[in-house]
Amino acid sequence: MDFDPAPRQSVSDHVFGQLRDAIVSGRYPAGDALPSERELAATFEVNRHAIREALRRLQQLGLVKVSQGGATRVLDWRATAGLDLAMALTTAEDVLPVETLARDVLEMRACIGADAARLCALRATPEAKRRVSDAVEAYAAAVPDLPTMRLADLALWRRIIEGSGNIAYLLAFNSLTAGTLAVGQVPAHLRTEEVLNVAAHRKLAALIEAGDAAEAEEAARGLLQAKETVR
């Protein structure tokens, strides 16, 4: 299999990215052995230290299993990888090898946000609900400064997810926002429409404060779901 020779800068990143994309796109099926370190070093025109570092990162993502003195085997990433792989893909500068990733992330975003709103309404403490109300007012006060509104919108959703009491949702939110996954893959005009919808945000906060779990879930889903098909 042909790869591009590594540039002089970030050679390990280059090797990692090329191998990652080859595995995720299926050019190396699960169960296949990668070329030896020596062969990869010759192909990429780098030293073996850079190859070892790239293989270590691939193993951390759940893409390969490195055996000491043996072959490096490709794993079925759909069964072994986690959210870190999605982060690695969306922050890559090259073309994403998973064509539906943006759509898939938007669906995940809507599901987590809607259920977090439901749980926040259902079981958040009065203090947590007050923080949600304060956050929505801080967001509304930022009008019409769109960059500030975007940041305040994220702060509001953090309060909602904190109020849900679901640590798995909170960790997923941290991962998503750290890599701009939750926001960065939303088409700009849809994201702007969402952020400018002050009335919908205030309605959501009011439903959470009132403890109306079902309506809060519906309002959050309506706010977060993309109104167009994202591929």
N, C-alpha and C positions, 0 to 999 in steps of 0.2 A: 504494500500500500504506500502511495506517495504522500509525503508531507512537505510543507514549505520549510526551508532551512530557517533556524531561529535567528531573529535579529540580535544585535549585540546587547541590547538592553532587555532586562527582565526575561532572560532566556528560559528560566524555569516556568514563568507565567505562560510563555509562548507554547512550550511543550505541553504543559498542563491543559491549556485551552484547546489545542489541536486534538489531543488524545481524548479529552472530555467529549468534544463534539463528535469524534469518530465513534465513541461508545454509545452516546445517547441517540445518535442518528441511526444506529444499527450496523454501521460498517464493520464493527467488531461485535458479533453476536455474543450473548451470554454463553459462557463455557469455553469460549475461544481463549487461547493464550496470546498475550501481547508479545511482540518481538523482544528479544533479550535486551538487557541494558546496553550491552555493547552495540547491538544492531541499531537501537534507537539513538544512541549517541552519535553513531556514524550518519544516520539519516538526517538528524536535526543539526549535525555539525556542532555539537556541544560536548562538554565533558560529562562524565557519568554522575557526578554530584548533582547536576541540574536534572538529570533523568530521575535519580532517586527522589529528589525533592518533589518533582511532578507526580511520581507514582505514590508517594506518601499522601499527597493532597487528594489524589484520586481515590485512595483507600479510605481516607477520612470521609469522603462524600458517599461511600458505599458503592463505588463503581467497579472496583477491582479488589481482589484478594492477593496480597503480596506474600509469597512463601520464601523463607530464607533458603537460598540455594536451589530453589525450584522455579517453576514458571509463574508468571503473574497472570491470573485468570480473570476474565471479565465476568462480572456478576450481572444478574438481571436487575437493573436499577429500579424498575418499577416495584420490585419486592424488597430492595435493600436500601435505597436512597431516601433521604428526608427532605424537609423544606430547604435545607442548605443548598441542595442542588438547584432548586428553582431560583434561589438568590444568586447562585453562581452564574446561571444562565442569563438572568435579566440584567446583571451588571457587566456582562461580557460586551466587548466592543464589536465582536463579530456577529454574524447573522445567527439568530436563535435556531438551534436544530430542532426545537419542538414548536411546530407552527401554531398550535392552539394554546400556547402557554398564556398569552395575554388574556384570552377568553376565560381560560380555566382559573386564573388568578382573580379576575373580576367576579366570577361565580363564588369562589371561596370567600372573597371580601364581603359580598352581599350576605352570604350564609352566616358568617361569623358576626357581622355587624347586627343583623336582624335578631339572631338568638341572644347576643349579648344585651341588646336593648330589652328583650323579653325578660331575661334573667335579672337585669338591673331593676326593672319595674317590680319584679316579683320579690326580690330578696335584698336589695340594697338597703343600707341603713339610712335613716333620715339625714345624717351628715353627708353620706355619699350622694344622695339625691340632691342635696343643697349644692354640692360641688358641681354636679351636672348643670343645675340651673345657673350657677355663677358662670360656668364655662360658656353656656349658650349666650349669655348676655355679653360676655367679653368678645365672643365671635361677632355678635350683631353690632357691637360698638365699633368694630373695625371697618364697617361699610363706609366708603366704597373702595377701600385699599385692598385689592384682590390678593396680593402676596401675604399680607397680614391676616386676611380672612382664611387663607389656606392653612396657615400655621395654627390659627385659632380653631379651625375645624378639626384638625388632627388632635389638638389638645382636648376638645370636646369628646371625641371618640375615645380617647384614652380614659377620660373620666367615666364614660359609659361602660367600657370594658372592665375598668377597675371595680365599678359598682356591681358588675355581674358576679364577681367573686370567683370567676373561672380563671385559674392561673394558666391553663393551657391556651385559652384565648389571648391572655395578656402576653404570653411569650410569643405567640404567633404574630400578634400585632407589632411587637417590638421588631421581629424579624422582617415583617412586611414593610414597615415604615423605614427601617434602617436602610433597606435596599431600594427605596422608592418603588417597591413592588406594588403596594396597594394603590398608590396615586400615579406613579410615573407611567404606568401602562394604560391609564384611562385616556382616551382621546381628549385633546385639550378643550374642545368646545363642550363636551359632556361634563368634564371636571368643572369648568367654569359655571355651567348651568347648575350643577349640584351645589357648588360653594355659594352661589348667589341666592339660593333658595332659603332665605332667612325664615320665612313663614313655616316651611316644613321642619326646619331645625327647632324652632320654638315649639311647634306642635309636638314633636318627638319628646322634647324635654318635659313638657307639661304632662304628657301621657305617662312618662316614667315617674314623675313626681306623684301623680295620682294613683300609681300602682296598677295601671291598666296594661297588663302584660301582653295580651293578644293584640290590642291596638298599637302598642309601642312596637311590637315586632313587625306588624304590617307597615307602619309608618317608616321604620328604618329600612325595610326591604325596598319600599317604593323610592326612598331617597338614594339608596346605593346601587340599585340595579341599573345597568346601562340600558338606555332606551333604544339603542341600536345594536345590531349584531356585531360583536368584535371577534375577529378570526385570529 
